[in-house]
Amino acid sequence: MTSNIKNKQLELLLHDFELLSKNAMIQMQIASKLLKDNSIDELYVEAESNEIIMDRLEIKIREEVVFTIFQFNPIAADLRKIITYQDVTTNLERIGDILLNIIHFLRETDRGLPEFESINKKIAKMMGYAAGMLRNAIFSFSNEDSLIAYQVIKEDDKVDELFHQISSSLQETFAGRQLSKDEVKSIININAISYNLERIGDSSTNIAESAIYLTEGKDIRHGNKQ
């Protein structure tokens, strides 16, 4: 196989990865819009369609990674990049699944109670942090920018803290109260939304760690700073 064919295969892999990244951000934008107004039915339809696209792209990229490795026997630098594409693709597909969970919870949740006012603000703030982490994690990987990747990892502490604040606020606000079935459902769903946003922070951190591995050759996962 010629070098030109190999380069075209790598370009195809990059193109599909960019499509997957774009769809992940679109899904995040849909969730952000529904957080403000969960009555927009067409957004739910778009989200379901977008999830199908992301699943298909994840499968396609996985197959392209395997094909590229076995067909072209890439050099070490290219091999590291190809392997990290697979890792990041897995995390992006997982983020797509998580966002669809959030979108489903938003559809089924009444957050209009006065008691939810401060909690809603925390969720909106958490959504903003998670969206920023995802966007910057993708940027850090696509542009091989480890500086941005390290910033993404630091931002995860803010998402974690908001998750704990929301859990505590729900307990403090509703402890000892007689609750209706709908109120219980809303409380459970709000806690689930914050939990899933926390998971997006974790997956974005994984992408940032992959960017660092790609650019610096360092595996900093699991507390390994060497």
Backbone torsions as a table, in degrees:
resi	resn	phi	psi	omega
1	MET	NA	137.2	-178.6
2	THR	-78.4	160.8	177.8
3	SER	-61.8	-33.4	-179.5
4	ASN	-63.7	-41.2	178.8
5	ILE	-66.1	-41.3	178.5
6	LYS	-61.1	-43.8	179.6
7	ASN	-63.0	-37.8	177.8
8	LYS	-65.8	-36.7	177.3
9	GLN	-66.1	-39.8	177.4
10	LEU	-67.1	-36.5	176.7
11	GLU	-65.0	-38.6	177.1
12	LEU	-63.3	-42.5	177.5
13	LEU	-61.4	-44.0	178.8
14	LEU	-63.8	-41.8	-179.3
15	HIS	-61.1	-46.0	-179.4
16	ASP	-67.7	-35.4	176.4
17	PHE	-63.7	-41.3	178.9
18	GLU	-64.3	-37.7	176.3
19	LEU	-63.4	-43.2	178.8
20	LEU	-63.3	-43.0	178.5
21	SER	-61.3	-43.7	179.5
22	LYS	-61.3	-42.7	-179.3
23	ASN	-69.4	-32.2	175.2
24	ALA	-63.1	-41.5	179.3
25	MET	-69.8	-36.4	176.3
26	ILE	-61.9	-42.5	179.2
27	GLN	-63.4	-37.2	176.5
28	MET	-65.3	-40.8	178.6
29	GLN	-64.0	-38.4	177.4
30	ILE	-62.7	-46.1	179.5
31	ALA	-61.2	-40.3	179.6
32	SER	-64.1	-40.2	178.2
33	LYS	-66.3	-41.1	-178.7
34	LEU	-71.7	-24.4	174.3
35	LEU	-63.8	-34.2	178.6
36	LYS	-81.5	-34.5	-178.2
37	ASP	-152.1	103.3	-175.7
38	ASN	-88.9	17.1	-178.6
39	SER	-102.4	6.1	-176.7
40	ILE	-87.6	94.1	-171.8
41	ASP	-60.7	-36.9	-175.8
42	GLU	-64.7	-24.8	178.5
43	LEU	-68.4	-33.5	177.6
44	TYR	-67.6	-39.7	177.5
45	VAL	-63.5	-44.2	179.4
46	GLU	-62.0	-40.5	-179.0
47	ALA	-63.3	-42.5	179.4
48	GLU	-64.7	-41.7	178.6
49	SER	-65.6	-40.4	-179.5
50	ASN	-64.4	-36.9	178.3
51	GLU	-63.0	-40.3	178.0
52	ILE	-62.4	-42.1	178.2
53	ILE	-61.7	-44.3	-178.9
54	MET	-63.9	-41.5	179.0
55	ASP	-61.6	-43.2	-179.0
56	ARG	-67.4	-39.1	178.3
57	LEU	-65.9	-38.5	179.0
58	GLU	-61.6	-43.8	178.1
59	ILE	-64.3	-43.6	-178.8
60	LYS	-62.9	-44.0	-179.5
61	ILE	-65.5	-41.8	178.6
62	ARG	-58.7	-43.0	179.1
63	GLU	-67.1	-37.9	179.3
64	GLU	-66.8	-36.6	177.9
65	VAL	-61.7	-48.6	179.9
66	VAL	-61.7	-45.6	-179.6
67	PHE	-60.6	-44.6	-177.1
68	THR	-63.5	-41.8	-178.6
69	ILE	-65.3	-47.3	-175.3
70	PHE	-78.1	-28.4	-176.0
71	GLN	-83.9	-35.4	-170.0
72	PHE	-114.0	-8.9	-179.8
73	ASN	46.3	61.5	-172.2
74	PRO	-62.6	153.1	176.1
75	ILE	-68.2	168.7	-171.4
76	ALA	-55.1	-44.6	-177.4
77	ALA	-63.9	-44.4	178.8
78	ASP	-67.1	-38.4	-179.1
79	LEU	-63.0	-41.8	178.8
80	ARG	-62.1	-40.6	179.5
81	LYS	-65.8	-42.7	-179.8
82	ILE	-63.2	-43.1	179.9
83	ILE	-64.2	-39.9	179.1
84	THR	-69.8	-29.9	172.5
85	TYR	-57.1	-43.3	179.4
86	GLN	-63.0	-44.8	179.8
87	ASP	-61.9	-45.7	-178.0
88	VAL	-68.5	-38.8	177.7
89	THR	-59.2	-43.1	178.2
90	THR	-60.2	-41.9	179.7
91	ASN	-70.0	-36.5	178.0
92	LEU	-66.9	-40.3	178.2
93	GLU	-65.0	-38.0	177.9
94	ARG	-64.7	-41.1	177.7
95	ILE	-61.8	-39.6	176.5
96	GLY	-58.6	-43.5	177.9
97	ASP	-62.4	-43.8	-179.1
98	ILE	-63.1	-43.5	-179.9
99	LEU	-63.6	-37.2	177.0
100	LEU	-65.2	-36.8	173.7
101	ASN	-58.1	-47.4	-179.5
102	ILE	-60.4	-43.8	-179.3
103	ILE	-61.6	-41.2	176.8
104	HIS	-64.0	-42.5	179.1
105	PHE	-64.2	-39.2	179.8
106	LEU	-62.7	-38.8	-179.0
107	ARG	-63.9	-33.1	-172.4
108	GLU	-98.0	4.5	-171.0
109	THR	-114.9	130.7	172.7
110	ASP	-96.7	106.1	-179.1
111	ARG	-101.5	20.5	-173.9
112	GLY	-84.4	-6.9	179.0
113	LEU	-62.6	141.7	178.0
114	PRO	-55.5	-32.3	-178.8
115	GLU	-65.6	-19.8	-178.3
116	PHE	-89.0	-3.3	-172.2
117	GLU	-57.4	-51.4	-178.5
118	SER	-70.1	-34.1	179.3
119	ILE	-67.7	-39.7	177.3
120	ASN	-59.1	-37.9	178.8
121	LYS	-65.6	-39.2	178.3
122	LYS	-66.7	-39.7	178.2
123	ILE	-64.3	-42.3	178.4
124	ALA	-61.8	-40.4	178.4
125	LYS	-66.0	-41.8	178.9
126	MET	-63.5	-41.5	177.3
127	MET	-61.0	-40.9	179.1
128	GLY	-63.5	-44.3	177.3
129	TYR	-62.7	-45.5	-178.7
130	ALA	-62.3	-41.7	178.7
131	ALA	-63.2	-42.6	178.3
132	GLY	-64.3	-40.6	178.1
133	MET	-62.7	-44.7	-180.0
134	LEU	-62.8	-47.8	-179.0
135	ARG	-59.9	-46.3	-177.1
136	ASN	-73.1	-30.8	177.0
137	ALA	-65.5	-44.3	177.4
138	ILE	-61.9	-43.5	178.9
139	PHE	-60.9	-45.4	-177.2
140	SER	-61.9	-36.8	180.0
141	PHE	-75.8	-48.0	-176.7
142	SER	-63.1	-34.0	-177.1
143	ASN	-103.3	5.3	179.5
144	GLU	50.9	53.5	-176.9
145	ASP	-113.5	97.5	-176.9
146	SER	-72.0	-26.3	178.8
147	LEU	-61.1	-48.2	177.0
148	ILE	-63.4	-36.9	-179.8
149	ALA	-61.1	-43.1	178.4
150	TYR	-64.5	-35.0	177.7
151	GLN	-66.0	-38.4	177.4
152	VAL	-60.1	-45.6	-178.6
153	ILE	-60.7	-39.7	178.1
154	LYS	-65.5	-35.5	-178.4
155	GLU	-64.8	-22.9	-177.4
156	ASP	-60.8	-29.6	178.3
157	ASP	-61.5	-35.2	179.6
158	LYS	-67.8	-40.6	178.9
159	VAL	-65.1	-44.3	179.1
160	ASP	-60.5	-43.1	-178.4
161	GLU	-63.9	-41.7	178.5
162	LEU	-65.4	-37.4	177.1
163	PHE	-59.3	-45.5	179.3
164	HIS	-67.1	-38.0	178.4
165	GLN	-62.9	-43.0	-179.5
166	ILE	-65.3	-44.0	178.3
167	SER	-59.9	-44.4	179.8
168	SER	-66.2	-41.2	-179.4
169	SER	-63.2	-40.7	178.5
170	LEU	-62.8	-42.9	179.4
171	GLN	-65.4	-45.4	-177.8
172	GLU	-68.2	-37.0	-175.8
173	THR	-72.6	-38.1	-170.3
174	PHE	-112.8	1.7	-179.7
175	ALA	-64.0	133.5	175.9
176	GLY	77.6	4.0	-179.1
177	ARG	-95.2	149.7	172.6
178	GLN	-80.3	117.5	-172.9
179	LEU	-114.4	145.3	174.3
180	SER	-79.2	167.9	178.6
181	LYS	-60.8	-41.3	-179.3
182	ASP	-67.1	-37.2	178.7
183	GLU	-66.1	-41.9	177.7
184	VAL	-61.4	-43.8	179.1
185	LYS	-60.5	-43.6	-179.3
186	SER	-64.3	-41.1	179.4
187	ILE	-62.7	-46.4	179.9
188	ILE	-62.3	-42.9	-177.9
189	ASN	-67.9	-39.6	178.9
190	ILE	-63.8	-41.9	177.1
191	ASN	-63.3	-37.3	178.8
192	ALA	-67.2	-38.1	177.4
193	ILE	-61.1	-47.3	-179.2
194	SER	-65.5	-37.4	178.0
195	TYR	-63.1	-43.2	180.0
196	ASN	-68.7	-34.3	174.7
197	LEU	-64.5	-37.2	176.6
198	GLU	-63.4	-36.8	178.2
199	ARG	-67.6	-33.5	175.6
200	ILE	-63.8	-39.8	175.6
201	GLY	-58.7	-42.9	179.5
202	ASP	-63.8	-45.0	-178.8
203	SER	-68.6	-35.2	175.8
204	SER	-65.2	-37.5	175.4
205	THR	-62.2	-40.7	177.3
206	ASN	-60.1	-41.0	178.5
207	ILE	-64.2	-42.4	178.4
208	ALA	-62.7	-38.6	177.5
209	GLU	-65.3	-35.7	175.6
210	SER	-66.0	-36.4	177.6
211	ALA	-64.2	-39.0	178.3
212	ILE	-67.4	-41.0	177.1
213	TYR	-61.8	-40.8	-179.3
214	LEU	-66.0	-44.0	-172.8
215	THR	-85.7	-33.7	-174.4
216	GLU	-114.0	-9.8	-178.4
217	GLY	72.4	16.6	-178.5
218	LYS	-107.2	133.3	174.9
219	ASP	-99.3	104.8	-175.7
220	ILE	-102.9	13.2	178.5
221	ARG	-69.4	159.0	174.0
222	HIS	57.9	33.3	176.4
223	GLY	78.2	7.6	-179.9
224	ASN	-82.7	109.6	-177.7
225	LYS	-105.0	4.7	-177.7
226	GLN	-77.7	NA	NA
